[in-house]
Every structure is written in C-alpha cells, then in structure tokens.
Amino acid sequence: MTDIRTESNAMEMIAISSAAEKNRRRNVRFRNIGIGFAGFLTLILVWKLSVNLLNVPSYILPAPEQVVVALWSGIAVPVSSPLGWYLPLWSTMSNALAGFLIGALLGLFFGSLMAEFRAVETALMPYAFALQSLPKVAIAPLIVIWCGFGDGSKIAMAALLAFFPMMVNTFAGMRAAEVERIELMKVLSASRLETYRLVKLPSAAPYIFAGLDMGIVYALLGTIVAEFLGAQEGMGVAITKAQAVTDVAGVFAALVVLGITGILLHLIVRRVERSLIHWADRGKR
C-alpha cells in the first residue's frame, strides 16, 4: 500500500513539474513576443519622427503610412493580377525552394563524404572555401550567362548559396558524434553505413537543421540577386521596376514582403526541427 502511495505521489510530482515547465515556456514565449512587438513599435515611432522632424523627402525615405499604402495596394488585388505581390512572390519562392532543395541535398551529400573520408575532405574542402569566399555578386553574371535569364539561373544561384552552410554544418555535425557510440557500433560489427545512419546522422541533426535554417534564407537571397541581373518576373524584378520610377515606398513594401517571407521560412524550419529532433537539448541553442 505504501509503495502504491509513493508511486502515486511521484507521478503527481512529475505532472506538476511538467505543467510548471509548460507554463514557464509559455511565459517566456509571451515575453519574447511582447519584447519584439515593443521593439517594432519603437522602430516605427523613430522612423515617423525622423521623417517629420527632419523633413526627409518621400523619394529618399517615405513615411511608414506610405509604405503601408504601397504594401496594401499589392495585397488588395486578385491573386492573378500582375499589379500585386502574389505572382512575383510565387515566382521567387518556387525558384528559391527548388534551389534550396538542390543545394541542401548536395551539401548533405558532400558534407557527409568529407566527414567519412579524409581524402575527400583534403581534396574538396579548399575549393569549397575558395568558392564561398568569392563575392556572389561577381559570380551571378556568369551564372546568368551559363543558365540564361529564366528560372535556371535563379535556381542555380539559390542552390549555390544554400550549399555551403549545409555542407559545413553537416561536416561539423558528423565530426561531433560521440566517440563512445561509434566505438560501440564497431564492437557490434556494424557497417560504416549503419554507423552513419544510426549514430552520426542523428547526432548531426541539430547541426544539419542549423544549416537548413541558414540555407533557406540564403536561397531566397540568391534568387533575388539573380532576378536583379536579369529575369522576367519575381520580387527582384518588382523592386527594379519600382526603383526605375522612384517609387521608394514600393521598394520598401517589397522589402517588407521579403522580410516577412524570410521570417516565415525560418519559423517553418524551426517547427520541423522541433518535431523531428525532440531529443536535442533546446536550452543550449
């Protein structure tokens, strides 16, 4: 009877501790949201006061309400309208996601190869860092020449920018796997592929998702850069058209759309990460 009561008390304590942890996380989430909202309001207030007090012309820095009007004018239209944000954003996002998928898979593949084989690391790592050190604005014209002014150049640029962070994080994550687990797999006569699949890949998962988090934003950036140099549609084209007619408010509105898109992509990656690698210690990240 005493053992049953003790077990019941222990379960109650665990339930209370779990509820307290959920409340703490909820409070932290609400606090962070409040801080972010307060920072946003402060930014808008400083922006508005600066424009009014310094008499800044709208073709240099538009007032916040002008940006809101430009933003709404691209939202309050049919989805198929060429005057809205929907078609340019769809073009940019579809190419960015395609390039991100290609770059992420290649980064995972080559990062794993370099972590598994020293010879591959010695052969490829210098070239990877050399490629990353080159200014992407200088590479972009070559990509446009090679891949044309269509979707090919945008996908290639997005893949190029997403590749390096994925490769480096995969490599670092594989090398950070616990030696004890690897030795245990050797004792169990596990193959290299089994060790990779059961030990190294799960251990590298937090690193891989960090690479995905950076890569998705870089892919979006790479697509925009390719669109600036030559494209038929996309957010980069919309920004270029607004600049041509000195529609600075329209440029700001397009930047707001891209900023919100980047935040949403980041949140999606984080949500998937929480769902798949629930064993990771989130408190250290």
Residue pairs with C-beta under 8 A, 6 or more apart in sequence:
44 64
47 61
47 63
47 64
48 63
48 64
50 56
50 61
51 61
51 62
51 63
51 64
52 63
58 66
58 248
58 249
59 246
59 248
60 248
61 248
62 70
62 248
62 249
62 252
66 249
67 249
67 252
67 253
67 256
69 249
70 247
70 249
70 250
70 252
70 253
71 253
71 256
71 257
73 83
74 83
74 84
74 85
74 253
74 257
75 84
75 85
77 83
77 84
77 86
78 84
79 86
79 87
80 86
80 87
81 87
85 235
85 238
85 253
85 254
85 257
87 233
88 233
88 234
88 235
88 237
88 238
89 235
89 257
89 261
91 233
91 234
91 235
92 154
92 220
92 223
92 224
92 227
92 234
92 235
92 236
93 220
93 261
94 151
95 151
95 154
95 155
95 158
95 223
95 234
96 154
96 158
96 216
96 219
96 220
96 222
96 223
97 219
98 151
98 155
98 158
99 154
99 155
99 156
99 157
99 158
99 159
99 160
99 161
99 162
99 219
99 222
99 223
100 158
100 159
100 162
100 215
100 216
100 219
102 155
102 158
102 159
102 162
103 158
103 159
103 160
103 161
103 162
103 163
103 166
103 215
103 219
104 162
104 163
104 166
104 211
104 212
104 215
106 159
106 163
106 166
106 167
107 162
107 163
107 164
107 165
107 166
107 167
107 168
107 169
107 170
107 211
107 215
108 166
108 167
108 170
108 208
110 120
110 124
110 128
110 167
111 166
111 167
111 168
111 169
111 170
111 171
111 174
112 170
112 171
112 174
112 196
113 120
113 124
114 120
114 121
114 124
114 125
114 167
114 171
115 121
115 170
115 171
115 174
115 175
115 200
116 174
116 192
116 196
121 171
128 164
128 167
128 168
131 164
132 164
136 157
136 160
136 161
136 222
136 225
137 225
139 160
140 153
140 157
140 225
140 226
140 229
141 229
143 153
143 156
143 157
143 160
143 226
144 153
144 226
144 229
144 230
146 153
146 156
147 153
147 155
147 156
149 230
149 231
149 232
150 231
150 232
153 226
153 229
153 230
153 231
154 222
154 223
154 226
154 227
154 231
154 234
155 223
156 226
157 222
157 223
157 225
157 226
158 218
158 219
158 220
158 222
158 223
158 226
159 219
159 222
160 222
161 215
161 218
161 219
161 221
161 222
162 215
162 216
162 218
162 219
162 222
163 215
165 210
165 211
165 214
165 215
165 218
166 208
166 211
166 212
166 215
167 211
168 211
169 204
169 207
169 208
169 210
169 211
169 214
170 204
170 207
170 208
170 211
172 204
172 207
173 200
173 203
173 204
173 205
173 206
173 207
173 208
174 200
174 201
174 203
174 204
176 203
176 204
176 207
177 199
177 200
177 203
177 204
178 199
178 203
181 199
181 203
182 195
182 199
182 200
185 194
185 195
185 198
185 199
186 195
190 198
202 277
202 279
205 276
205 277
205 280
206 273
206 277
206 280
206 285
209 269
209 272
209 273
209 276
209 277
212 269
212 273
213 266
213 269
213 270
213 273
216 265
216 266
216 269
217 262
217 265
217 266
220 258
220 261
220 262
220 265
223 234
223 236
224 234
224 235
224 236
224 239
224 258
225 236
226 236
227 234
227 235
227 236
227 237
227 240
228 236
228 239
228 240
231 237
235 254
235 257
235 258
238 250
238 254
239 251
239 254
239 255
242 248
242 250
242 251
242 254
243 251
273 280
274 282
